[in-house]
Amino acid sequence: MPVGDSMTIGSAGEHTWRYRMWQHLRATYAGPFRIVGPRETLYDKATESPDSYEYADPDFPRAHLAGWGEGWQHMVPLIGDAVRTHRADVLLVSLGLIDLGFYTNAVQTAANARAFVAEARAANPRIHLVLLPVIPNVRAESDAAFAAEVTAFNELLAKVAADLDEPRSPVLLASPPPAYDIHHDTYDGTHPNATGEHKIAEAFAEAMYQAWDLGEPYSA
């Protein structure tokens, strides 16, 4: 189950990194798998609503739990029911940028991440989680205080993963997407373009391959 904010739900006309991940798993993972989640749509900027099915390629399992403008604090009350209802075994989580930008500071956001893990485990005690650090966006280049909050949160997120990791329900911290450049891998300084989608998918895929031997190394 992909879980995230605007970078994960994507907007009308995009493939999304979810699509790139599905392509990768389909090509490299020998066992059966399903992409699950309570939502399927993209965000439509014209209507400012998450009601679009206009994927660049709609022929893939589009399920997710992601929302434009939603962060850790929004997902905490939703994740338990989503995991329980859709029988999720693995969560690929990319959250935090919107929290730090508008809702909570680094310490508060990390506390919400811990609450998220607790709610997911209450629904499935053997849930596996892969957490992606926040990718600083263009705002971090001109707002030093915001950049500092991003850095602080990523350090706290690493502690969350270390503290909560356990054999039956591992919590894996992915490495930041390799060579990610917001001036080349996004279309607006925040949201991924095609190369950015591949790099985010690669970050998740490489983490699962290296830690759990799931699939193979990522190839775009």
N, C-alpha and C positions, 0 to 999 in steps of 0.2 A: 504494500500500500504506500504510494507516494503521499507525503504530507508536507504542505508548505504554504507559502504566500503567493504573491503575484508572479514570482519567478518560476513557480511550479504549476500553477493553474494555466498560465500563459494567456494570450489574447488572440482574438479572431485572426486567422490566417497563418498561425504559427504551427510548427510541428510539436514543440515542447521537448524538454529533456526526457519527459516520461516516454515519449515515442522512441527516442534514441535508446533509452534503457531497454525497452521492450524488444527493439531490433537486436540489441546486443545479446540479451538473454536467449532469445529465440535461436540465435546463431551459435551460441556457445554453451548453453546449459543443457545437459543431457536429460535431466529429469523433468517431470511435468511441473508446470507452474501456472498461476493465474495472477493477473493484475486485478486488485480488488479495491473497493472504496465506495462511499455513498454518493459521490458526484461524478459527472461525466463532462460537464461543459467547460468552455473557455470564457474568459471575460470579454465582453463586447464594449469597446471604448466609446462607440457611437451612442449606445444606450446606457452606458455606465452600469451595466448589469451582467452578472455571470450566467448568461443565458444563450451563449453561442455554441453551435456545433460545427462552426466553419474551420475545422482543422485543415492544415495544408495537405495532410493525408488522413482522412477520417477512418481508414480501414485498420484500426488497431484497438486493443482493449483500453478504453479511455478512462476507466475508473480511477478515482483519486479522492483525497481529502485535502483540498487546497482552496484558498480563497484570496481574492484581491484585497489587500488591506488587512488580512488576518495574520495573527502571530501566535506565539506560544500561549498567551493568555486566552485567546479565542479557541484554541484547539484542546486545551485541558478538559473542558466540560464535554467535548465531542468525542474524544478519542476512545474512551471505554466502550461506548455503544457501537462505534464504527468497527473496532476490533472484534467485538463480540458478534455483531450481526453479520459481518462479512468474513469472519473467521481468518483474520490476518495473522500470519506467522512472522512476517518481516516488515518493519517500517523503515522507509527511506525518508529521513526528515531533513528539510531545509527551511529553517525558521530563524528569526531573530532580527533581521534587518528592519522590518516594519515596527517591531517592538521598540527597538532602540531609537528609531527615528521619531516615533510619535507617542508611545505608551508608557514604557518602563525603562529604568536604567539597567546597567549591566547586572547588578546584584539581584534586582527584582526579576529580571528576565531569566537568570539562571535558576532562581527559585521556581519559576513557572516550568522550566524544563524538567526539574526534578519531579514536580507534581504531575507533569505529562507522563513521565516514565511510570510513576506509581499507578496512575489510572490505566495505562495500557497493560500493566502487569496484573492489575485486578481483574481485567477481562481475559487475559491469557498469560498465566504465570510463566510460560515458556516463550514469550514474545522475544524476537531478536530486533535490535534497533541499530541503525546506522545514522549517526548525527553528522551533518555537514556544518563546519564553521561558517560564520557569516562572511560573505564576500563583500568587502567595503565597496560602496558605490561612489559615484562622482561627488556626492555631498562630502565625503570624507576628505576630499582634496582641498576644500575651502573652509571646512568646519572642524577645527582641531578638537573641540570638545566631543563632537560626535565620533570622530576617528578614535579618540581615546576610549570611548565607551565600547566601540566595536572591538578594539584590542583587548580591553578588560573582559568583555563577555566571552570572547573566544578562549581566553585563559581559564575562565570559570567553567566553560562548557567542557574543556578537557578534564577538569576536576570532576565534573558531574559524571562523565563517562568512566573515569577511573574509580570513583566512589561507588557507583551503582552497578558496575560490571559484575556479573556472576555467571558461573558455568551454565546454568539452565536457562538463563535469560541474558545473553551477552549484550553489552552496550558498546558499540564500536564507534570511535571517532575517526571519520574520514579525513584524509589530508585535503587541504584546499586544492581546488582544481589546478592542475599544473599549467603554468604559463598563462594564467587567465589575465587578460588585459581589458579593462572596462572600455578602453577606447577602440578596441578591435573586436571584442567578443560580446558586446551589447549594442543595442540600437539607440539607446538613450542614456547611457551611463549607468544603468541599473539592470534592465531586463535583457536576458541573453538573446543574441541572434543565433544563426545556425551553428557557428563555431562554438559559441558559448554553451549552447545546448549539449553539444558533444562533450565539452570539457566537464560540465556538471555530471553528465551520465558517467563519464570516465572516472570521476572521483568516487562515486558510489560503487561502480563496478570493480575498480581496482581494490578498494577497501574490502569488499566481500571476497574477492579472489585471494588476496594475500592472507586475510585472517581466517576465512572459512573454506577456502579452496572451492568456491562456488563460481562456476563458469570458467572463463579464460581471461587473459589480459584484454583490455579494451582495444578495439580497432574501429575507427570511424569508417 
